[in-house]
Amino acid sequence: MMRVDSHMHFWRFHGDDYPWMSDAMQVLKCDRLPGEARPLLDRQNIDQGVAVQARVSEQETDFLLDLAARNPWIGAVIGWVDLRNANLQQSLDRWADKEKLAGFRHPLQGDPEAGALVSDSQFKRGVALLQSRSMIYELLISADQLPAVTDFCRSSDDGWLVLDHLGKPDIRGGGFNAWRRDVSEVSAFPHVVCKLSGLVTEATDASGKFDAEGLRKYLDTALTLFGPQRLMFGSDWPVCLLAAPYDEVADIVERWSAGLSATDREWIWGGTAAHVYGLMASSMSRGSQHG
């Protein structure tokens, strides 16, 4: 069985490039590169990872593609591009030979204009262009934004949409019922896939602790709504380090999924990601590790 971490970030840290890193995120404010990550994956018998953008710039896409070229185990890249740019076609053509470029995302979390953006005709044309090229668009939103993107998800149905971090439920604030209601609307669309990622940071309280067993109801609900063939494990490394080390993040999903059938576990731990991102077994080399 191929095992995949569907959500990882890499960067060479320069403070001005990451305005989303607050003063409380000192653990993130250093270089985080594939050479550091690969041993973590090895301990969990994970074969491939997907590198996801952390900066709003086309240079981020180039950076991640360069890392993927030098580290065969990075099987796919989700980059950034301005989807409203009139020259989007040319930007995409620039990367036409980059087989590992699977798609793009634009961070919507925390943006009060997120609803207006996903309803914007230029933005929707940009996503449609991605989908016409068999590329993915990933949604980084918080749970309160789920209603604002539901119509967008319904209409952008010519390719995969990936919901990062289960839509970031408000676990600390006890927002389970509202999240379940709203994410169920999005889960009804068969082209929407969900990542089992990012939960530990949403659950951690002011004392730096979280209830690992309390996360089960979110995982159970995701399984009920999406089914195993539209769920995939993701660590959100190194952002997860704000709450827990890599091994603990993986172990939460490992323990939860232990009670599922072997086939369901295969989908969640690698099959879904391989299908959505087009990952090939030939890319599973663990040997080359370059920063």
KAJOGI-V869106 format. One record per run of one state. SS is the DSSP state (H for helix, E for strand, C for the rest). FROM is the first residue (numbers start at 1). TO is the last residue. Records with the same first field share a line. If there is no record, write none. Layout:
BEGIN
SS = FROM-TO + FROM-TO
END
This chain:
BEGIN
C = 1-3 + 9-10 + 12-14 + 18-22 + 29-31 + 33-33 + 44-47 + 53-57 + 71-73 + 80-87 + 95-100 + 108-113 + 120-120 + 133-135 + 141-142 + 156-160 + 168-175 + 188-191 + 197-198 + 204-212 + 227-227 + 234-236 + 238-238 + 243-245 + 258-261 + 278-280 + 284-291
E = 4-8 + 11-11 + 32-32 + 48-52 + 74-79 + 101-107 + 136-140 + 161-163 + 192-196 + 231-233 + 237-237
H = 15-17 + 23-28 + 34-43 + 58-70 + 88-94 + 114-119 + 121-132 + 143-155 + 164-167 + 176-187 + 199-203 + 213-226 + 228-230 + 239-242 + 246-257 + 262-277 + 281-283
END
